[in-house]
Amino acid sequence: MTFLWRFQSTAAPVRARAGSPLPDGRVDFDSNAPTKRSCGTAFASLDPKDRKLLLICLSAVVVLAAVMAFFGRNQNSDDNTVPSSYLTGRHGARAAYEMLQSSGYNVQRWEDRLSSLATQTDETTVVILAEPIFTSTDDVKALREIVARGGRVLLTGFMGGELAPGGDVRSPMQFQAACKLTPQGLDPLAASGEVWMVPEASWGAEQPRTRVQYNCIGAPSVVEYNVGKGRVVWWASSTPLENGSIARANDLNLFLNALGPRDGHKFYVVFCARAGADSVDRRPDRNRASHRPQLQPPQRAVARFASAGAGHAGGVS
């Protein structure tokens, strides 16, 4: 040890880092030697052009990561209120779709133009449009044709009412609150049982053909009416078919009764409709403004689906 210390002492003096022990055991807190390299010297050995290019690349990576984090945030979270058949969050509709599949319904997602579906519609066609988005009059014409050909259509929400043939959708009478609906009349749809919904719209009841099946504080929330050979069912929101609420009370009964008979029918899910050539249920990228209260997690709903779905094979004509 003595030899080593003498050797170091004859060498060029070395300034210790701040806070490092000195040979006599003391700690040097006064050293002004730099403790870390600055960002400016990190790329000092690089050519200025290369350094600039590297910084640009790093900036691009950061921006790309931020964009991906924004658009790729968990779409299955409960904060996403899109009732898409691909989503497993509280407001998604994947449980409803998979329940139909497992219960023997001939169901599929429609990923083409709505007008293409209209050309192959007949009396055995059932179309589901939950909270649809449309920006073209072609969608309105296509849905009219579907109903005229004898198809059955279930639409939900304000935009669903706008899209409904002969619809009379109105602004909601209440916002952001779950409502226990009151059945109206003796029709089979009104006999679904206890139903809960967060209404996002209302409906005018002046038209004689409109049959109000449920209301919320006097405002129509579930209506049904015939148009030519077809039938239209409208809900004030998609709550009863969403993962977090479909197993609450008799929401599942309302969903299945709204679809009608299972056997001999073809069911097309257009849960998040897009106008024109866009995919209709692929990328749920919007977020409705309403807040939904916690109802039931989808895990609790799955256990009830198989038996409940089988019991509604006859449905409502």
C-alpha positions as CSV (number, residue, x, y, z in Angstrom):
1,M,0.0,0.0,0.0
2,T,2.9,2.4,0.8
3,F,4.5,1.8,-2.6
4,L,1.2,2.4,-4.4
5,W,0.5,5.6,-2.6
6,R,4.0,7.0,-3.2
7,F,3.6,6.1,-6.9
8,Q,0.4,8.1,-7.2
9,S,1.8,11.0,-5.3
10,T,4.5,11.5,-7.8
11,A,2.2,11.4,-10.7
12,A,0.3,14.4,-12.0
13,P,-2.1,15.7,-9.5
14,V,-5.7,14.4,-10.0
15,R,-8.6,16.5,-8.9
16,A,-11.1,14.4,-7.0
17,R,-14.8,14.6,-7.8
18,A,-17.0,16.5,-5.4
19,G,-18.0,14.3,-2.5
20,S,-15.3,11.6,-3.1
21,P,-13.0,10.6,-0.3
22,L,-9.5,12.0,-0.1
23,P,-6.4,9.9,0.8
24,D,-6.5,11.0,4.4
25,G,-10.1,9.9,4.8
26,R,-11.7,13.4,4.5
27,V,-14.4,14.0,1.9
28,D,-14.0,16.8,-0.6
29,F,-17.2,18.8,-0.9
30,D,-15.6,21.9,-2.4
31,S,-14.3,20.4,-5.6
32,N,-15.6,22.4,-8.6
33,A,-14.8,19.5,-11.0
34,P,-17.8,18.7,-13.2
35,T,-19.9,15.7,-12.0
36,K,-21.6,15.0,-15.3
37,R,-21.4,15.9,-18.9
38,S,-23.7,18.4,-20.3
39,C,-26.1,17.6,-23.1
40,G,-24.2,20.0,-25.4
41,T,-21.1,17.9,-25.1
42,A,-22.8,14.5,-25.5
43,F,-22.4,14.7,-29.3
44,A,-19.3,16.9,-29.5
45,S,-17.4,14.2,-31.3
46,L,-20.0,14.2,-34.1
47,D,-19.8,16.2,-37.3
48,P,-22.3,19.2,-37.0
49,K,-24.4,17.9,-39.9
50,D,-24.5,14.4,-38.3
51,R,-25.4,15.9,-34.9
52,K,-28.2,17.9,-36.4
53,L,-29.5,14.8,-38.2
54,L,-29.4,12.8,-35.0
55,L,-31.2,15.4,-33.1
56,I,-33.9,15.6,-35.7
57,C,-34.3,11.8,-35.7
58,L,-34.6,11.8,-31.9
59,S,-37.2,14.5,-32.0
60,A,-39.2,12.6,-34.6
61,V,-39.1,9.5,-32.4
62,V,-40.4,11.4,-29.4
63,V,-43.2,13.0,-31.5
64,L,-44.1,9.6,-33.0
65,A,-44.2,8.0,-29.5
66,A,-46.5,10.8,-28.2
67,V,-48.8,10.4,-31.2
68,M,-49.0,6.6,-30.8
69,A,-49.6,7.0,-27.1
70,F,-52.5,9.3,-27.7
71,F,-54.2,7.3,-30.4
72,G,-53.2,3.9,-29.1
73,R,-54.3,4.5,-25.5
74,N,-56.3,1.6,-24.2
75,Q,-59.5,1.6,-26.3
76,N,-60.9,-1.1,-24.1
77,S,-60.8,1.2,-21.0
78,D,-64.1,2.2,-19.4
79,D,-63.4,5.8,-20.5
80,N,-64.1,4.8,-24.1
81,T,-67.8,5.2,-24.7
82,V,-67.9,3.7,-28.2
83,P,-70.4,0.8,-28.3
84,S,-68.2,-1.2,-30.7
85,S,-68.5,-5.0,-31.0
86,Y,-64.7,-5.1,-30.8
87,L,-64.3,-3.4,-27.4
88,T,-64.4,-5.1,-24.0
89,G,-64.6,-2.0,-21.9
90,R,-67.8,-1.1,-20.0
91,H,-69.3,0.7,-22.9
92,G,-68.2,-1.7,-25.6
93,A,-70.5,-4.3,-27.1
94,R,-68.2,-7.3,-27.6
95,A,-70.1,-9.3,-25.0
96,A,-73.4,-8.8,-26.9
97,Y,-71.8,-9.8,-30.2
98,E,-70.2,-12.9,-28.8
99,M,-73.3,-13.9,-26.9
100,L,-75.2,-13.8,-30.2
101,Q,-72.6,-16.0,-31.8
102,S,-72.6,-18.5,-29.0
103,S,-76.4,-18.6,-28.9
104,G,-76.7,-19.7,-32.5
105,Y,-77.5,-16.4,-34.1
106,N,-76.3,-16.1,-37.7
107,V,-74.5,-12.9,-37.0
108,Q,-71.6,-11.1,-38.6
109,R,-70.0,-7.6,-38.6
110,W,-70.8,-5.6,-41.8
111,E,-67.6,-4.0,-43.1
112,D,-68.8,-2.6,-46.4
113,R,-71.0,0.2,-47.6
114,L,-74.5,0.3,-46.1
115,S,-75.8,0.5,-49.7
116,S,-74.2,-2.8,-50.5
117,L,-76.1,-4.4,-47.6
118,A,-79.3,-2.9,-48.9
119,T,-79.1,-4.7,-52.2
120,Q,-79.1,-8.1,-50.5
121,T,-81.7,-7.4,-47.8
122,D,-85.0,-9.3,-47.5
123,E,-87.5,-10.1,-44.8
124,T,-84.9,-12.2,-42.9
125,T,-82.4,-9.4,-42.5
126,V,-81.8,-7.7,-39.1
127,V,-79.4,-4.7,-38.9
128,I,-78.0,-3.3,-35.7
129,L,-76.7,0.3,-35.7
130,A,-75.6,1.4,-32.2
131,E,-74.8,5.1,-32.0
132,P,-74.2,5.3,-35.8
133,I,-72.1,8.0,-37.5
134,F,-73.1,9.0,-41.0
135,T,-72.1,11.9,-43.1
136,S,-73.7,11.0,-46.4
137,T,-77.3,10.9,-47.6
138,D,-76.5,7.6,-49.2
139,D,-76.7,6.0,-45.7
140,V,-80.1,7.4,-45.2
141,K,-81.3,6.1,-48.6
142,A,-79.7,2.7,-47.9
143,L,-81.5,2.3,-44.6
144,R,-84.8,3.3,-46.2
145,E,-84.2,0.6,-48.8
146,I,-83.3,-2.0,-46.2
147,V,-86.6,-1.3,-44.4
148,A,-88.6,-1.1,-47.6
149,R,-87.3,-4.6,-48.5
150,G,-88.7,-6.0,-45.3
151,G,-85.6,-5.7,-43.1
152,R,-85.7,-5.1,-39.3
153,V,-83.5,-2.3,-38.0
154,L,-82.4,-1.5,-34.4
155,L,-81.0,2.0,-34.0
156,T,-79.8,3.7,-30.9
157,G,-79.0,7.3,-29.8
158,F,-79.7,10.7,-31.3
159,M,-77.8,9.9,-34.6
160,G,-79.7,6.6,-34.8
161,G,-82.9,8.5,-34.6
162,E,-81.7,10.9,-37.4
163,L,-80.9,7.9,-39.6
164,A,-84.2,6.1,-38.9
165,P,-86.7,6.2,-41.8
166,G,-89.6,8.4,-40.8
167,G,-87.9,9.2,-37.5
168,D,-88.9,11.9,-35.1
169,V,-85.9,12.1,-32.7
170,R,-85.8,14.9,-30.1
171,S,-83.3,16.3,-27.6
172,P,-83.2,14.4,-24.3
173,M,-85.1,15.6,-21.3
174,Q,-82.4,14.6,-18.9
175,F,-78.6,14.1,-19.2
176,Q,-75.9,11.8,-17.7
177,A,-78.2,9.9,-15.4
178,A,-79.3,6.2,-15.5
179,C,-83.1,5.9,-15.7
180,K,-85.3,2.9,-14.8
181,L,-87.6,2.8,-17.8
182,T,-91.3,2.6,-17.5
183,P,-93.0,0.0,-19.8
184,Q,-95.9,1.3,-21.9
185,G,-98.7,-0.9,-23.3
186,L,-98.9,-4.7,-23.6
187,D,-96.7,-5.3,-26.7
188,P,-94.1,-8.1,-26.3
189,L,-91.2,-5.6,-26.5
190,A,-92.7,-3.6,-23.5
191,A,-92.9,-6.9,-21.6
192,S,-89.1,-7.3,-21.6
193,G,-89.1,-6.5,-17.9
194,E,-87.0,-4.0,-15.9
195,V,-84.8,-2.0,-18.2
196,W,-82.2,0.6,-17.3
197,M,-80.8,3.2,-19.8
198,V,-78.9,6.5,-19.9
199,P,-81.1,8.4,-22.5
200,E,-79.2,10.5,-25.0
201,A,-82.3,11.5,-27.0
202,S,-86.1,11.4,-27.0
203,W,-88.8,10.8,-29.5
204,G,-91.9,12.5,-30.7
205,A,-95.0,10.4,-30.1
206,E,-97.4,12.3,-32.3
207,Q,-97.3,9.8,-35.2
208,P,-100.1,7.2,-34.9
209,R,-97.8,4.4,-36.2
210,T,-95.3,4.9,-33.5
211,R,-95.7,2.6,-30.5
212,V,-93.9,3.7,-27.4
213,Q,-92.6,0.6,-25.5
214,Y,-90.7,2.3,-22.7
215,N,-90.3,5.9,-21.5
216,C,-88.1,7.7,-19.0
217,I,-89.9,10.4,-17.0
218,G,-92.5,10.7,-19.6
219,A,-90.1,10.9,-22.5
220,P,-90.2,8.0,-25.1
221,S,-87.0,5.9,-24.8
222,V,-87.9,2.8,-26.7
223,V,-90.2,3.0,-29.7
224,E,-91.2,0.6,-32.4
225,Y,-93.0,1.2,-35.7
226,N,-93.5,-0.4,-39.1
227,V,-92.4,1.2,-42.4
228,G,-93.8,-0.7,-45.4
229,K,-92.8,-4.3,-45.1
230,G,-90.0,-3.5,-42.6
231,R,-89.8,-2.6,-38.9
232,V,-87.8,0.0,-37.0
233,V,-86.9,-0.2,-33.3
234,W,-85.2,2.8,-31.7
235,W,-83.6,3.2,-28.3
236,A,-82.7,6.5,-26.7
237,S,-79.1,5.1,-26.1
238,S,-77.1,1.9,-26.5
239,T,-76.8,1.3,-22.8
240,P,-78.8,-1.9,-22.6
241,L,-76.5,-3.7,-25.1
242,E,-73.2,-2.5,-23.6
243,N,-70.9,-4.8,-21.7
244,G,-71.3,-3.0,-18.4
245,S,-75.1,-3.0,-18.4
246,I,-76.4,-5.8,-20.6
247,A,-76.6,-8.1,-17.6
248,R,-78.4,-5.6,-15.4
249,A,-82.0,-6.4,-14.7
250,N,-83.7,-7.3,-18.0
251,D,-81.6,-5.3,-20.4
252,L,-80.6,-8.5,-22.2
253,N,-84.2,-9.3,-22.7
254,L,-84.8,-6.0,-24.3
255,F,-81.9,-6.5,-26.6
256,L,-83.0,-9.9,-27.8
257,N,-86.6,-9.0,-28.1
258,A,-85.6,-6.0,-30.2
259,L,-83.9,-8.3,-32.6
260,G,-86.8,-10.5,-33.2
261,P,-86.8,-14.3,-34.0
262,R,-83.4,-16.0,-34.2
263,D,-84.1,-18.9,-36.5
264,G,-84.1,-18.2,-40.2
265,H,-82.7,-14.7,-39.8
266,K,-79.4,-13.0,-40.7
267,F,-78.1,-10.4,-38.3
268,Y,-75.6,-7.7,-39.3
269,V,-73.8,-5.7,-36.7
270,V,-73.1,-2.1,-37.7
271,F,-72.3,-0.9,-34.2
272,C,-70.1,2.0,-35.2
273,A,-71.3,2.9,-38.6
274,R,-69.1,4.9,-41.0
275,A,-70.3,6.6,-44.1
276,G,-69.2,5.8,-47.6
277,A,-66.4,3.3,-48.1
278,D,-65.0,3.5,-44.6
279,S,-65.1,0.5,-42.3
280,V,-68.2,0.4,-40.2
281,D,-67.1,-1.4,-37.0
282,R,-63.3,-1.5,-37.2
283,R,-61.7,1.5,-35.5
284,P,-63.7,3.0,-32.6
285,D,-62.1,6.4,-32.5
286,R,-64.7,8.7,-31.1
287,N,-65.8,9.4,-27.6
288,R,-69.4,10.4,-26.8
289,A,-69.6,13.3,-24.4
290,S,-72.0,11.7,-22.0
291,H,-70.8,10.2,-18.8
292,R,-72.0,6.7,-17.9
293,P,-72.5,5.5,-14.3
294,Q,-70.9,2.2,-13.3
295,L,-73.3,-0.6,-13.8
296,Q,-72.0,-4.2,-14.1
297,P,-68.6,-5.3,-15.4
298,P,-68.7,-7.4,-18.5
299,Q,-67.3,-10.4,-16.6
300,R,-70.5,-10.8,-14.6
301,A,-72.6,-10.6,-17.8
302,V,-70.9,-13.5,-19.6
303,A,-72.2,-16.1,-17.2
304,R,-75.8,-15.2,-18.0
305,F,-75.6,-15.0,-21.7
306,A,-75.7,-18.6,-22.9
307,S,-78.9,-19.6,-21.0
308,A,-80.6,-16.2,-21.6
309,G,-79.8,-16.2,-25.3
310,A,-81.1,-19.7,-25.8
311,G,-84.3,-18.8,-24.0
312,H,-85.0,-16.0,-26.6
313,A,-84.6,-18.1,-29.7
314,G,-88.2,-17.3,-30.7
315,G,-87.8,-13.6,-30.0
316,V,-90.5,-11.2,-31.0
317,S,-91.9,-11.1,-34.5
